[in-house]
Amino acid sequence: SYDYFQFVQQWPPTNCRARKRP
C-alpha cells in the first residue's frame, strides 16, 4: 500500500521495481 511506496522511496535500488509495482 502507501507504506510500500514510501519504503521504496528510501531505497533507490528498488525504484525500478517500485515503479512497476505501485
N, C-alpha and C positions, 0 to 999 in steps of 0.2 A: 504493500500500500504506500501511502505517503512516506512512512518511516523508511521504507526501502529506497525511495528516491533520494532522501536526504543522506542516507548512508552511502550511497553511490557517489554523491557529490563530494564526499570527503575522500573517496578513493578514485582518483583519476584513472588508474589502470582498468577499472571496471566501467569506465564511462562508455566504452564501445558496447559493452553488453547491456548496460543500463539503458542506452538509447533504444535498443531493440526490445528490451523488456521493461517498459514503463510501470 
